[in-house]
Structure formats: C-alpha cells, structure tokens
Amino acid sequence: MKTNSGYRAAIILGMHDAIVSLTGLIAGLSFAFTENNIIIVSCIISSITASLSMGAANYLAVKSVNREIALKSAMYTFFAYMITCILLISPFFIFENRITTLSMVVLMAILIIFFFNLFFYRGRIFRNHFFEMLSICTIVSITAFFIGEIAHQIFGI
C-alpha cells in the first residue's frame, strides 16, 4: 500500500470512492427530493457510515499484507473520504436552488479530482489519471440521475 509518495493508494481509495458514491447519491437525491434538508441529512449519514466502512475495509486489507502500516493507511482512507464528503456537501449550505447546488457539487468534484491529480502526477500521467477519474465519476453520477428520476416517477416524491 505504501508508495514513494506515502499512502497515495489509501488517499485515492477514500477520495475517489467518496466522489463517485457521494456525487452519485447527491445527483440521485437531488432529482428524487425537493427538500435540501433531506438531501443534506442523507448525505451526512452516508458520508459518516461510508468513511468508517472504507477505513475499516482498508485496515483489514492492508493488515493482511503489512500489519505495521494498516492503521495509518486506514486513517488516510477515512480522512480522505470525510474531507471529500465535507467539500461535496458544502454547496448545500450555501445555495438553495437545487440545480445551482448540484452544479456546484459537480464543479467541486471536478476541482477535487483536478487538484488531487495535479498534486500527485505530472505531465501525460496527470492527464490520463485526471480523465480516468473524471470519466468514472461522470458515468456513476449520470446513472444515479436516472435512478433518481425513476424513483421520482415511481414514488411521486
């Protein structure tokens, strides 16, 4: 798990999973519910439980290979996940319009991906990693949008 730049894999695991899962959840909830409070509470609960789960899973996975760094690696994953979630949820406390808020969440996700890759990678590798992460996040978010629309139609919420 440990690389030449420290615990990059643990940070990628937490940050990327938070972006993919939370932007997908936010996109789905934004079109399924009209109340920002429901979206905020759902995202906070999901962020806390998922960050704990990701940290624990990382701990167990790393412990099976390298017991000495397992706890530190898990903490990197946990904090990367939580910090990313805080950044992604923050537009809900600033904007009231759901479309504006969702746009800011998407922009925040792109900026997180951009600056993360800028920090860890350079040149062509930066571009490849950036577009790969961005593509995965986009596909999941679009899928969640359609799931939210279907839920909205079925349940009439």
FENTA-V818136 format. One record per pair of residues at least 24 apart in sequence whose ideal C-beta (glycine too) atoms are under 8 Angstrom apart, sorted by the first residue. I is the first residue (numbers start at 1). J is the second residue. D is the distance in whole Angstrom. If there is no record, write none. Layout:
i=(I | I)
j=(J | J)
d=(D | D)
//
This chain:
i=(1 | 1 | 1 | 1 | 1 | 2 | 2 | 2 | 5 | 7 | 7 | 7 | 7 | 8 | 9 | 10 | 10 | 10 | 10 | 10 | 10 | 10 | 11 | 11 | 11 | 11 | 12 | 12 | 13 | 13 | 13 | 13 | 14 | 14 | 14 | 14 | 14 | 14 | 14 | 14 | 14 | 14 | 14 | 14 | 15 | 15 | 15 | 15 | 15 | 15 | 16 | 16 | 16 | 17 | 17 | 17 | 18 | 18 | 18 | 18 | 18 | 18 | 18 | 18 | 18 | 18 | 19 | 19 | 19 | 19 | 19 | 19 | 19 | 20 | 20 | 20 | 21 | 21 | 21 | 22 | 22 | 22 | 22 | 22 | 22 | 22 | 23 | 23 | 23 | 23 | 23 | 23 | 23 | 23 | 24 | 24 | 24 | 24 | 25 | 26 | 26 | 26 | 26 | 26 | 27 | 27 | 27 | 27 | 27 | 27 | 27 | 28 | 28 | 28 | 28 | 28 | 29 | 30 | 30 | 30 | 30 | 31 | 31 | 31 | 31 | 32 | 32 | 32 | 32 | 32 | 32 | 33 | 34 | 34 | 36 | 36 | 36 | 36 | 39 | 40 | 40 | 40 | 43 | 43 | 43 | 43 | 44 | 47 | 47 | 47 | 47 | 47 | 48 | 50 | 50 | 51 | 51 | 51 | 51 | 52 | 54 | 54 | 55 | 84 | 87 | 88 | 106 | 109 | 109 | 110 | 113)
j=(62 | 65 | 66 | 69 | 73 | 66 | 69 | 73 | 120 | 69 | 72 | 73 | 76 | 120 | 73 | 58 | 62 | 73 | 74 | 76 | 77 | 80 | 76 | 77 | 80 | 116 | 80 | 116 | 54 | 58 | 77 | 80 | 51 | 54 | 55 | 58 | 76 | 77 | 78 | 79 | 80 | 81 | 82 | 84 | 80 | 81 | 83 | 84 | 112 | 116 | 133 | 136 | 137 | 50 | 54 | 81 | 47 | 50 | 51 | 54 | 80 | 81 | 82 | 84 | 85 | 88 | 84 | 88 | 109 | 112 | 113 | 133 | 137 | 136 | 137 | 140 | 46 | 50 | 140 | 46 | 47 | 50 | 84 | 85 | 88 | 89 | 88 | 105 | 106 | 109 | 137 | 140 | 141 | 144 | 140 | 141 | 143 | 144 | 144 | 88 | 89 | 102 | 105 | 144 | 102 | 105 | 141 | 142 | 144 | 145 | 148 | 144 | 145 | 147 | 148 | 151 | 148 | 98 | 101 | 102 | 148 | 145 | 148 | 149 | 152 | 148 | 149 | 151 | 152 | 155 | 157 | 157 | 98 | 157 | 92 | 96 | 98 | 101 | 92 | 89 | 92 | 93 | 85 | 88 | 89 | 92 | 89 | 81 | 82 | 85 | 86 | 89 | 82 | 81 | 85 | 78 | 81 | 82 | 85 | 78 | 78 | 81 | 81 | 112 | 112 | 112 | 141 | 137 | 141 | 134 | 137)
d=(5 | 7 | 7 | 6 | 5 | 7 | 6 | 8 | 6 | 8 | 7 | 6 | 4 | 6 | 8 | 6 | 8 | 4 | 7 | 4 | 5 | 7 | 5 | 7 | 5 | 8 | 8 | 8 | 7 | 6 | 5 | 7 | 7 | 6 | 8 | 8 | 7 | 4 | 7 | 7 | 3 | 4 | 8 | 7 | 4 | 7 | 8 | 5 | 7 | 6 | 6 | 8 | 8 | 8 | 6 | 7 | 7 | 7 | 7 | 8 | 7 | 4 | 8 | 4 | 5 | 7 | 6 | 7 | 5 | 6 | 7 | 8 | 5 | 6 | 5 | 5 | 8 | 6 | 8 | 7 | 6 | 8 | 7 | 6 | 5 | 8 | 6 | 6 | 7 | 5 | 6 | 7 | 5 | 8 | 4 | 5 | 7 | 4 | 7 | 7 | 8 | 7 | 5 | 8 | 7 | 8 | 5 | 8 | 4 | 5 | 6 | 4 | 7 | 5 | 4 | 7 | 6 | 5 | 7 | 5 | 7 | 6 | 4 | 5 | 6 | 4 | 8 | 5 | 5 | 8 | 6 | 6 | 7 | 8 | 6 | 7 | 7 | 7 | 6 | 7 | 5 | 8 | 7 | 8 | 5 | 7 | 7 | 8 | 7 | 4 | 8 | 7 | 8 | 7 | 8 | 5 | 4 | 5 | 7 | 7 | 7 | 5 | 7 | 6 | 6 | 8 | 7 | 6 | 8 | 7 | 7)
//
